[in-house]
Amino acid sequence: MTGVPDSLAGKAAVVTGGTRGLGRAIAAALAGAGCKVLVCARSEPADPDSRISYMQADIREPDGARAVVERCVSNFGSLDILVNNAGGSPQAEAAVASPRFFDAIVKLNLGAPMYMMQAAHASLKAAGGGSIVNIASVSAIRPSPGTAAYGAAKAGLLNLTQSLAQEWGPDGIRVNALIAGLMATETADQTYGDSSAQSKVAASIPMGRMGTGDDLAEAVLWLASDRSRWVSGARINIDGGGERPFFLELLKED
């Protein structure tokens, strides 16, 4: 990566769900910028990055979130950056999804980030301020059929981002959200289908391709650094120009 912000060197960062996919790219980018990085997930990676520390934790519970923050402060002496990346959802029709399923999806995608931010607040304030980056999804800003609970939880995360930006601004804590568009990860086939289907999805995006972990990571670096020192409460789309409205394709058929 180019143009790494100097202000990140020596900072202590936590990335949730950073053992694969987008989170792994974010953690690697922060480490490459000179940050001391702790990644938490429910399992450790099969091929860990030697620059990054790992711990197993279930941040869907407040005690798990507190344990992550305590480990970061114990290992690194402070906490300066929190990236709430952990999340996701399988497909489930809303009419038949169980209450247990709905509660689990909301807890992972909205409850866990809240628990992490609550746990991190005192340490971020003690460090003189810091940066929280919440990874949201395009599902938060448009209908999300088949993953309605996920979309609703991510929409809640956007509101939470703006609310905490105002509550915690006086403490020097900036809170921002990145709205990830259609991303190519190692599990893209589960979301979009085979390579042919993915090519069609990529062609529908104005910039002609799906996003990558590096695309998202570059934005995290900016939001985590002093280069965005007066940016808080922002909701930034990382989506290559957005999804092309389907009605335009229907018009082509006439």
BAFI-3210 file (N, C-alpha, C; in Angstrom, 3 decimals, decimal comma, padded with zeros to 6 digits):
// residues 254
n [1|2|3|4|5|6|7|8|9|10|11|12|13|14|15|16|17|18|19|20|21|22|23|24|25|26|27|28|29|30|31|32|33|34|35|36|37|38|39|40|41|42|43|44|45|46|47|48|49|50|51|52|53|54|55|56|57|58|59|60|61|62|63|64|65|66|67|68|69|70|71|72|73|74|75|76|77|78|79|80|81|82|83|84|85|86|87|88|89|90|91|92|93|94|95|96|97|98|99|100|101|102|103|104|105|106|107|108|109|110|111|112|113|114|115|116|117|118|119|120|121|122|123|124|125|126|127|128|129|130|131|132|133|134|135|136|137|138|139|140|141|142|143|144|145|146|147|148|149|150|151|152|153|154|155|156|157|158|159|160|161|162|163|164|165|166|167|168|169|170|171|172|173|174|175|176|177|178|179|180|181|182|183|184|185|186|187|188|189|190|191|192|193|194|195|196|197|198|199|200|201|202|203|204|205|206|207|208|209|210|211|212|213|214|215|216|217|218|219|220|221|222|223|224|225|226|227|228|229|230|231|232|233|234|235|236|237|238|239|240|241|242|243|244|245|246|247|248|249|250|251|252|253|254]
n.u [000,831|000,378|001,418|001,079|-000,243|001,817|001,058|000,011|001,915|003,021|000,589|-002,068|-004,234|-007,421|-009,011|-011,996|-013,118|-011,047|-009,651|-009,980|-010,960|-012,355|-011,716|-009,211|-007,634|-007,832|-006,615|-004,009|-003,270|-003,232|-001,198|000,897|001,123|002,418|001,092|000,340|-001,314|-004,203|-006,162|-009,392|-011,404|-013,708|-012,268|-008,820|-006,613|-005,716|-003,364|-001,556|-000,606|002,551|002,994|000,841|-001,207|-003,309|-006,469|-008,888|-012,271|-015,619|-017,380|-019,995|-020,972|-020,899|-018,795|-016,889|-016,179|-015,064|-012,851|-011,257|-010,520|-009,136|-006,997|-005,691|-004,848|-003,239|-001,252|-000,229|-000,267|-002,072|-005,115|-005,946|-007,275|-010,206|-011,675|-014,660|-015,424|-016,445|-019,160|-022,116|-024,359|-026,333|-028,527|-032,010|-035,442|-037,669|-040,282|-040,257|-038,080|-036,635|-037,258|-034,957|-032,947|-033,193|-032,546|-029,882|-028,564|-028,916|-027,588|-024,926|-024,321|-025,053|-025,281|-022,739|-020,803|-021,627|-021,098|-018,322|-017,566|-018,480|-016,840|-014,377|-014,388|-013,400|-010,636|-009,908|-010,495|-008,695|-006,351|-006,233|-008,005|-009,285|-009,897|-012,786|-013,902|-016,610|-017,657|-020,000|-022,684|-023,888|-026,369|-027,542|-028,606|-030,340|-033,091|-033,006|-033,674|-034,109|-032,043|-033,022|-032,915|-030,205|-029,761|-031,333|-029,988|-027,483|-028,285|-029,058|-026,527|-025,379|-026,864|-026,157|-023,453|-023,463|-024,753|-022,997|-020,765|-021,484|-021,970|-019,464|-017,592|-016,636|-014,796|-012,709|-012,952|-013,427|-016,006|-016,840|-018,349|-017,983|-019,528|-019,739|-019,761|-020,470|-018,427|-015,458|-014,428|-012,819|-015,015|-016,811|-018,194|-020,210|-021,918|-022,416|-022,386|-021,022|-017,948|-018,790|-021,213|-020,245|-018,756|-020,765|-021,974|-019,861|-019,710|-021,963|-021,384|-020,450|-017,633|-016,701|-015,828|-015,879|-015,415|-012,401|-010,614|-008,416|-009,285|-011,185|-009,580|-007,788|-009,432|-010,022|-007,486|-007,217|-009,355|-008,558|-006,333|-004,574|-005,103|-007,758|-008,743|-010,833|-013,091|-015,973|-018,728|-019,320|-020,644|-019,465|-019,532|-018,120|-018,002|-017,565|-019,117|-021,665|-024,667|-026,144|-029,328|-032,004|-034,189|-033,236|-032,057|-034,327|-035,548|-033,867|-034,650|-036,949]
n.v [-001,192|002,331|005,598|005,445|006,589|008,466|008,936|006,657|004,921|002,912|002,959|001,353|-001,184|-002,777|-005,319|-006,732|-010,014|-010,575|-012,645|-013,625|-012,887|-009,634|-008,508|-009,612|-008,401|-005,749|-005,844|-006,598|-004,378|-002,334|-003,320|-003,183|-000,467|000,142|-000,216|-001,710|-004,636|-006,314|-009,050|-010,355|-013,243|-015,992|-018,239|-019,110|-018,117|-020,315|-019,808|-017,724|-014,239|-013,089|-010,563|-009,859|-010,075|-012,573|-013,523|-015,723|-015,029|-014,350|-011,896|-011,312|-011,279|-009,155|-009,591|-010,928|-008,930|-007,019|-008,468|-008,557|-005,869|-005,464|-007,242|-006,046|-003,571|-004,548|-005,907|-003,956|-001,494|000,519|001,572|002,627|002,485|001,080|-001,369|-002,418|-005,122|-007,716|-009,762|-010,578|-012,861|-015,757|-016,670|-016,264|-016,645|-014,141|-014,666|-017,168|-017,321|-018,049|-016,749|-017,073|-017,138|-014,537|-012,967|-013,772|-012,846|-010,072|-009,623|-010,266|-008,425|-005,901|-005,783|-006,817|-004,914|-002,676|-003,546|-003,798|-001,142|000,132|-001,168|-000,263|002,472|003,850|003,324|004,415|007,090|007,576|007,421|009,833|010,176|008,697|006,455|004,966|002,599|001,457|-001,315|-001,370|-002,203|-002,288|-003,345|-002,033|000,295|-000,097|-002,163|-005,481|-008,249|-011,581|-011,409|-009,910|-009,376|-008,957|-006,679|-004,827|-004,743|-003,732|-001,253|-000,159|-000,013|002,064|004,275|004,134|004,693|007,440|008,541|007,947|009,290|011,904|011,802|011,042|012,701|014,957|013,609|013,186|011,084|009,684|008,457|006,513|005,167|002,670|001,863|-001,006|-002,146|-004,443|-007,054|-008,874|-011,751|-014,608|-016,168|-015,504|-017,005|-018,223|-016,174|-014,812|-016,682|-018,760|-018,241|-017,150|-015,931|-014,074|-012,462|-011,215|-009,781|-008,058|-006,605|-005,064|-003,025|000,382|000,926|-001,384|-003,691|-005,879|-004,955|-005,118|-006,503|-004,851|-002,422|-001,630|-001,591|000,511|002,725|002,409|002,879|005,609|006,722|005,937|007,409|010,560|012,092|012,253|013,839|015,589|014,303|012,761|010,704|010,106|008,456|006,469|005,453|002,600|001,423|001,381|003,050|002,178|000,082|-000,701|000,522|-001,763|-001,341|-000,042|-002,025|-003,444|-001,620|-001,743|-004,075|-003,546]
n.w [000,000|-000,584|000,577|003,411|006,440|008,633|011,239|012,343|013,271|015,884|017,207|019,025|018,069|017,747|015,968|015,169|014,329|012,529|011,195|008,670|005,265|004,765|007,252|007,821|005,859|006,686|009,241|008,487|006,980|008,920|010,582|008,746|008,587|010,849|013,230|016,411|016,579|017,626|017,021|017,331|017,422|017,029|016,571|016,077|013,354|010,618|009,324|010,737|010,860|011,495|012,469|013,936|016,849|018,310|019,713|021,112|021,388|022,374|021,381|021,385|023,821|026,681|028,566|027,051|025,211|026,935|027,810|025,532|025,148|027,541|027,175|025,011|026,132|028,178|026,708|024,926|026,161|025,697|024,030|020,901|018,485|017,233|015,305|014,283|012,809|012,710|011,721|009,759|007,992|007,320|004,570|005,069|005,099|006,056|006,935|008,070|009,702|012,820|016,164|017,687|015,721|014,632|016,886|017,280|014,970|015,146|017,535|016,898|014,821|015,697|018,535|019,418|018,301|019,819|022,453|022,279|021,787|024,099|025,975|025,115|025,481|027,875|027,771|025,291|025,777|027,860|026,452|025,299|023,339|020,282|017,488|016,193|013,937|012,272|010,475|008,149|005,910|002,521|002,694|004,748|003,792|001,769|000,591|001,954|001,082|002,140|003,896|006,033|008,821|009,177|007,533|008,932|011,384|010,614|009,683|012,098|013,223|011,782|012,709|015,404|015,193|014,457|016,673|018,819|017,951|018,481|021,269|022,276|021,168|022,717|024,288|022,670|020,956|017,882|015,793|013,143|010,123|007,624|004,651|003,199|-000,113|-002,759|-002,287|-003,083|-001,685|-000,074|000,261|-001,670|-003,560|-002,147|-001,653|-004,094|-006,137|-008,825|-010,780|-013,196|-012,518|-010,707|-012,374|-013,817|-011,778|-011,137|-013,520|-013,315|-011,655|-011,475|-011,607|-012,652|-011,284|-008,411|-004,949|-002,906|-000,080|000,344|-000,717|001,165|003,431|002,955|003,315|006,007|007,131|006,611|008,105|010,633|011,092|011,721|009,537|009,077|011,075|011,728|011,094|011,936|012,813|010,250|007,346|005,078|001,785|000,361|-002,456|-005,198|-006,754|-006,500|-006,720|-009,818|-010,729|-011,021|-012,668|-014,894|-016,411|-017,104|-018,813|-020,980|-022,171|-023,530]
ca.u [000,000|001,155|000,923|000,637|-000,152|002,840|000,463|-000,432|003,034|003,013|-000,751|-002,600|-005,513|-008,169|-009,875|-012,833|-013,359|-009,976|-008,844|-010,165|-011,733|-012,128|-011,056|-007,801|-006,983|-007,763|-005,594|-002,706|-002,971|-002,864|000,129|001,833|001,274|003,175|000,262|000,335|-002,663|-004,805|-007,353|-010,190|-012,376|-014,101|-011,219|-007,577|-006,415|-004,861|-002,071|-001,472|000,358|003,475|002,971|-000,449|-001,568|-004,651|-007,095|-010,239|-013,229|-016,992|-017,729|-021,450|-021,231|-020,114|-017,563|-015,937|-015,706|-014,158|-011,611|-010,452|-009,939|-008,150|-005,812|-004,996|-004,176|-002,191|-000,168|000,316|-000,219|-003,146|-005,991|-006,126|-008,096|-011,087|-012,387|-015,730|-015,598|-017,144|-020,577|-022,549|-025,620|-026,783|-029,835|-033,147|-036,688|-038,174|-041,556|-040,068|-036,898|-037,008|-036,835|-033,568|-032,112|-033,230|-031,785|-028,458|-028,040|-028,862|-026,561|-023,614|-024,082|-025,323|-024,936|-021,299|-020,114|-021,941|-020,344|-016,915|-017,377|-018,613|-015,651|-013,213|-014,527|-012,515|-009,246|-009,732|-010,479|-007,447|-005,260|-006,343|-008,901|-008,977|-010,767|-013,583|-014,416|-017,602|-017,841|-021,410|-022,933|-024,898|-027,665|-028,082|-029,153|-031,321|-033,755|-032,120|-034,509|-033,351|-031,187|-033,683|-032,406|-028,861|-029,891|-031,854|-028,927|-026,461|-028,880|-028,919|-025,123|-025,139|-027,420|-025,322|-022,219|-023,668|-025,095|-021,808|-019,872|-021,872|-021,784|-018,069|-016,723|-015,919|-013,723|-011,676|-013,163|-014,137|-016,731|-017,251|-018,777|-017,757|-020,613|-019,116|-020,613|-020,322|-017,009|-014,925|-013,618|-012,652|-016,325|-017,693|-019,057|-021,373|-022,800|-022,761|-022,414|-019,758|-017,159|-019,596|-022,155|-019,476|-018,399|-021,948|-022,116|-018,806|-020,052|-023,073|-020,850|-019,914|-016,192|-016,397|-015,333|-016,259|-014,392|-011,482|-010,240|-007,494|-010,075|-011,769|-008,493|-007,254|-010,342|-009,828|-006,243|-007,476|-010,213|-007,830|-005,176|-004,802|-005,511|-009,216|-008,892|-012,086|-014,156|-016,627|-020,134|-019,461|-021,056|-018,769|-019,753|-016,978|-018,837|-017,277|-020,150|-022,989|-025,331|-026,947|-030,752|-032,458|-035,183|-032,527|-031,898|-035,634|-035,799|-033,087|-035,324|-038,094]
ca.v [000,000|003,550|006,728|005,057|007,732|008,350|009,056|005,364|004,163|002,731|002,949|000,039|-001,371|-004,033|-005,614|-007,896|-010,857|-010,259|-013,795|-013,939|-011,933|-008,191|-008,216|-009,971|-007,353|-004,553|-006,065|-006,578|-002,997|-001,604|-003,791|-002,638|000,965|000,300|-000,390|-002,948|-005,086|-007,488|-009,534|-011,306|-014,021|-017,184|-019,234|-018,530|-018,409|-021,458|-019,260|-016,412|-013,222|-012,943|-009,178|-009,622|-010,912|-013,131|-014,133|-016,224|-014,317|-014,223|-010,511|-011,172|-011,127|-008,032|-010,051|-011,210|-007,650|-006,425|-009,244|-008,152|-004,554|-005,641|-007,879|-005,039|-002,620|-005,290|-006,226|-002,813|-000,306|001,471|001,252|003,853|002,249|-000,092|-001,636|-003,407|-005,760|-009,005|-009,702|-011,445|-013,578|-016,638|-016,357|-016,790|-015,957|-013,483|-015,236|-018,422|-017,244|-018,212|-015,671|-017,320|-016,708|-013,076|-012,432|-014,048|-011,968|-008,708|-009,592|-010,256|-007,280|-004,638|-005,902|-006,975|-003,630|-001,821|-004,023|-003,455|000,300|000,425|-001,655|000,504|003,913|004,390|003,238|005,411|008,399|007,680|007,608|011,172|010,104|007,606|006,286|003,751|002,422|000,391|-001,814|-001,600|-002,875|-001,683|-003,858|-001,093|001,503|-000,471|-003,396|-006,636|-009,452|-012,790|-011,132|-008,731|-009,092|-008,410|-005,309|-003,987|-004,573|-002,832|000,086|000,290|000,323|003,404|005,246|004,074|005,401|008,883|008,918|007,919|010,367|013,113|011,604|010,843|013,713|015,715|012,780|013,027|009,810|009,794|007,230|006,577|003,895|002,395|001,063|-001,860|-002,592|-005,842|-007,325|-010,186|-012,374|-016,039|-016,823|-014,806|-017,950|-018,504|-015,008|-014,369|-017,774|-019,149|-017,170|-016,504|-015,046|-012,977|-011,556|-010,412|-008,828|-007,049|-005,752|-004,180|-001,954|001,408|000,845|-002,596|-004,803|-005,880|-004,420|-006,050|-006,153|-003,710|-001,202|-001,273|-001,325|001,858|003,680|002,268|003,583|007,055|007,062|005,672|008,300|011,991|012,737|012,446|014,271|016,319|013,491|011,898|010,538|009,947|007,167|006,552|004,308|002,009|000,545|001,483|003,810|001,675|-000,921|-000,122|000,248|-002,867|-000,907|000,344|-003,233|-003,758|-000,715|-002,215|-005,211|-003,077]
ca.w [000,000|-000,674|001,338|004,744|007,352|009,668|012,567|012,831|013,815|017,328|017,771|019,372|017,380|017,839|014,830|015,472|013,170|011,583|010,821|007,265|004,482|004,880|008,516|007,706|005,071|007,534|010,261|007,826|006,601|010,134|010,974|007,776|008,860|012,089|014,421|017,179|016,246|018,250|016,325|018,099|016,661|017,775|016,374|015,578|011,935|010,296|008,891|011,368|010,451|012,620|012,965|014,586|017,989|018,187|020,882|020,920|022,239|021,877|021,703|021,458|025,248|027,217|029,206|025,992|024,685|027,934|027,835|024,378|025,445|028,607|026,595|024,205|027,024|028,878|025,774|024,199|027,006|025,384|022,894|020,124|017,297|017,275|014,059|014,464|011,518|012,815|011,366|008,675|008,164|006,235|004,015|005,829|004,781|007,263|007,384|008,808|010,571|014,229|017,058|018,074|014,604|014,564|018,023|017,080|013,924|015,683|018,578|016,260|013,941|016,383|019,947|019,609|018,157|020,956|023,607|022,072|021,943|025,523|026,658|024,673|025,720|028,915|027,316|024,236|026,431|028,616|025,489|024,734|022,190|019,371|016,318|016,038|012,573|012,192|009,112|007,857|004,633|001,656|003,151|005,729|003,173|000,744|001,026|002,080|001,098|002,433|005,064|006,598|010,162|008,973|007,052|010,014|012,376|010,060|009,698|013,476|013,460|011,229|013,646|016,601|014,846|014,520|018,047|019,670|017,503|019,203|022,709|022,670|020,585|023,750|024,840|021,649|020,267|016,613|015,448|011,747|009,537|006,210|004,089|002,185|-001,203|-003,166|-002,072|-003,467|-000,642|-000,334|000,320|-002,613|-004,274|-001,308|-001,706|-005,440|-007,099|-009,444|-011,389|-014,225|-011,828|-010,124|-013,472|-014,116|-010,673|-011,303|-014,670|-012,952|-010,809|-012,360|-011,801|-013,386|-010,483|-007,004|-004,076|-002,265|001,287|000,314|-000,928|002,457|004,377|002,711|003,946|007,453|007,474|006,611|009,241|011,875|011,190|011,955|008,294|009,145|012,472|011,980|010,511|012,912|012,493|008,798|006,758|003,797|000,898|-000,338|-003,290|-006,629|-007,451|-006,135|-007,553|-010,898|-010,518|-011,870|-013,670|-016,111|-017,196|-017,665|-019,938|-022,126|-022,781|-024,315]
c.u [000,874|000,571|000,420|000,805|000,879|002,233|-000,009|000,682|002,972|001,647|-001,201|-004,003|-006,099|-009,037|-010,690|-013,094|-012,294|-009,116|-008,998|-010,883|-011,340|-011,373|-009,578|-007,033|-006,824|-006,664|-004,198|-002,299|-002,550|-001,482|001,197|002,087|002,000|002,363|000,576|-001,105|-003,030|-006,073|-008,081|-011,193|-012,720|-013,126|-009,982|-007,365|-005,504|-003,463|-001,912|-000,380|001,248|003,488|001,767|-000,635|-003,012|-005,161|-008,486|-011,169|-014,592|-017,498|-019,228|-021,902|-020,356|-018,806|-016,481|-015,349|-014,726|-012,817|-010,691|-009,766|-008,862|-006,874|-005,002|-004,203|-003,030|-000,990|000,546|000,397|-001,314|-004,060|-006,284|-007,130|-008,923|-011,796|-013,385|-016,073|-016,441|-018,625|-020,902|-023,859|-025,822|-028,128|-030,930|-034,389|-037,308|-039,435|-041,378|-038,847|-037,337|-036,606|-035,373|-032,604|-032,038|-032,376|-030,285|-027,836|-027,919|-027,757|-025,164|-023,331|-024,347|-024,913|-023,441|-020,532|-020,383|-021,155|-018,866|-016,670|-017,519|-017,357|-014,432|-013,227|-013,507|-011,060|-008,962|-009,650|-009,171|-006,248|-005,275|-007,252|-008,489|-010,002|-011,468|-014,106|-015,351|-017,793|-019,314|-021,520|-023,963|-026,298|-028,323|-028,830|-030,068|-031,990|-032,790|-032,943|-033,652|-032,393|-031,731|-033,145|-031,023|-028,926|-030,368|-030,783|-027,857|-026,994|-028,800|-027,499|-024,774|-025,669|-026,581|-024,015|-022,389|-023,998|-023,855|-020,774|-020,195|-021,642|-020,312|-017,091|-015,971|-014,779|-012,595|-011,805|-013,987|-014,765|-017,278|-017,652|-018,412|-018,858|-020,041|-020,137|-020,399|-018,834|-016,642|-014,019|-013,493|-013,968|-017,320|-018,634|-020,304|-022,402|-023,313|-022,893|-021,046|-019,082|-017,936|-020,570|-021,420|-019,048|-019,565|-022,181|-021,101|-019,146|-021,160|-022,618|-020,197|-018,417|-015,742|-015,821|-015,919|-015,099|-013,525|-011,230|-009,316|-008,231|-010,646|-010,682|-007,901|-008,126|-010,223|-008,576|-006,471|-008,303|-009,504|-006,733|-005,575|-005,221|-007,018|-009,605|-010,181|-013,273|-014,707|-018,124|-020,386|-019,898|-020,556|-018,993|-018,442|-017,590|-018,624|-018,321|-021,559|-023,571|-026,225|-028,428|-031,273|-033,437|-034,502|-032,295|-033,227|-035,954|-035,048|-033,797|-036,490|-037,678]
c.v [001,253|004,623|006,377|006,232|007,505|008,319|007,726|004,564|004,113|002,716|001,511|-000,102|-002,738|-004,149|-006,852|-008,686|-010,699|-011,420|-014,202|-012,795|-010,485|-007,846|-008,532|-008,901|-006,077|-004,693|-005,993|-005,163|-002,167|-002,016|-003,226|-001,156|001,216|000,179|-001,714|-003,456|-006,353|-007,830|-010,505|-011,965|-015,252|-018,336|-018,544|-018,923|-019,618|-020,996|-017,850|-015,521|-012,940|-011,537|-008,903|-010,574|-011,371|-013,601|-014,617|-015,515|-014,314|-012,854|-010,264|-011,056|-009,996|-008,456|-010,361|-009,940|-006,996|-007,146|-008,853|-006,815|-004,680|-006,283|-006,875|-004,086|-003,297|-005,539|-004,989|-001,525|000,700|000,854|002,562|003,703|000,988|-000,201|-002,759|-004,002|-007,028|-008,837|-010,679|-012,136|-014,552|-016,152|-016,979|-015,979|-015,401|-014,140|-016,478|-018,408|-017,284|-016,988|-015,836|-016,866|-015,185|-012,461|-012,622|-013,118|-010,536|-008,593|-009,515|-008,947|-005,924|-004,701|-005,970|-005,665|-002,676|-002,241|-003,662|-001,968|000,720|000,020|-000,800|001,960|004,458|004,386|004,243|006,816|008,617|007,914|008,996|011,231|008,963|007,520|004,939|003,725|001,218|-000,022|-002,183|-002,238|-002,103|-002,182|-002,930|000,067|001,199|-001,765|-004,575|-007,926|-010,702|-012,646|-009,887|-008,372|-008,462|-006,954|-004,362|-003,721|-003,612|-001,398|000,672|000,696|001,705|004,483|005,301|004,832|006,908|009,351|008,970|008,951|011,661|012,966|011,642|011,823|014,530|014,935|012,559|011,744|010,046|008,440|007,384|005,192|003,842|001,466|000,264|-002,292|-004,062|-006,181|-008,743|-010,684|-013,861|-016,812|-016,188|-015,759|-018,293|-017,383|-014,726|-015,498|-018,020|-017,967|-016,433|-015,510|-013,842|-011,976|-010,656|-009,372|-007,703|-006,074|-004,775|-002,994|-000,906|001,310|-000,511|-003,760|-004,735|-005,341|-005,518|-005,621|-004,961|-002,396|-000,707|-000,871|000,069|002,919|003,612|003,018|005,084|007,459|006,857|006,690|009,746|012,729|012,986|013,011|015,033|015,591|012,579|011,867|010,334|008,536|007,190|005,285|003,879|000,971|000,692|002,223|003,303|000,678|-000,237|-000,466|-000,790|-002,405|-000,474|-000,863|-003,642|-002,874|-001,148|-003,326|-004,783|-002,691]
c.w [000,000|000,223|002,713|005,696|008,457|011,058|013,137|013,500|015,338|017,971|018,043|018,807|017,672|016,599|015,182|014,195|012,106|011,154|009,357|006,579|004,684|006,156|008,481|006,936|005,892|008,571|009,663|007,442|007,807|010,614|010,043|007,966|010,177|013,353|015,111|017,129|017,013|017,488|017,245|017,173|017,489|017,576|015,813|014,116|011,728|009,912|009,450|010,787|011,662|013,208|013,865|015,755|017,835|019,542|020,512|021,892|021,568|022,291|021,619|022,909|025,792|027,864|028,175|025,412|025,657|027,972|026,680|024,653|026,518|028,080|025,779|025,095|027,769|027,969|025,245|025,017|026,761|024,344|022,186|018,985|017,513|015,936|014,319|013,109|011,582|012,496|010,265|008,988|007,023|005,711|004,882|005,488|006,069|007,812|008,245|009,711|012,033|015,041|017,479|016,983|014,549|015,678|017,821|016,054|014,435|016,737|017,968|015,543|014,580|017,853|020,170|019,384|019,323|022,182|023,481|022,285|023,400|026,283|026,338|025,125|026,708|028,461|026,205|024,826|027,176|027,700|024,871|023,536|021,277|018,269|016,373|014,607|012,575|010,737|008,924|006,469|003,832|002,028|004,154|005,096|001,996|001,202|001,012|002,145|001,278|003,586|005,783|007,977|010,086|008,533|008,134|011,065|011,874|009,959|011,097|013,793|012,905|012,163|014,916|016,376|015,011|015,930|018,933|019,236|018,242|020,709|023,102|022,031|021,628|024,404|023,844|020,859|019,013|016,277|014,030|011,248|008,058|005,721|002,917|001,145|-001,506|-003,196|-002,490|-002,347|-000,970|-000,258|-000,655|-003,334|-003,478|-001,383|-003,112|-006,458|-007,713|-010,137|-012,471|-013,605|-011,243|-011,188|-013,839|-013,031|-010,839|-012,430|-014,338|-012,114|-011,702|-012,625|-012,340|-012,603|-009,087|-006,171|-003,483|-000,829|001,326|000,087|000,398|003,446|004,194|003,377|005,467|007,884|007,555|007,828|010,579|012,128|011,464|010,688|008,266|010,508|012,749|011,346|011,598|012,622|011,014|008,435|005,324|002,987|000,250|-001,270|-004,789|-007,428|-007,208|-007,121|-008,591|-010,673|-011,520|-012,951|-014,963|-017,012|-017,838|-018,874|-021,194|-022,876|-023,676|-025,732]
res [m|t|g|v|p|d|s|l|a|g|k|a|a|v|v|t|g|g|t|r|g|l|g|r|a|i|a|a|a|l|a|g|a|g|c|k|v|l|v|c|a|r|s|e|p|a|d|p|d|s|r|i|s|y|m|q|a|d|i|r|e|p|d|g|a|r|a|v|v|e|r|c|v|s|n|f|g|s|l|d|i|l|v|n|n|a|g|g|s|p|q|a|e|a|a|v|a|s|p|r|f|f|d|a|i|v|k|l|n|l|g|a|p|m|y|m|m|q|a|a|h|a|s|l|k|a|a|g|g|g|s|i|v|n|i|a|s|v|s|a|i|r|p|s|p|g|t|a|a|y|g|a|a|k|a|g|l|l|n|l|t|q|s|l|a|q|e|w|g|p|d|g|i|r|v|n|a|l|i|a|g|l|m|a|t|e|t|a|d|q|t|y|g|d|s|s|a|q|s|k|v|a|a|s|i|p|m|g|r|m|g|t|g|d|d|l|a|e|a|v|l|w|l|a|s|d|r|s|r|w|v|s|g|a|r|i|n|i|d|g|g|g|e|r|p|f|f|l|e|l|l|k|e|d]
***
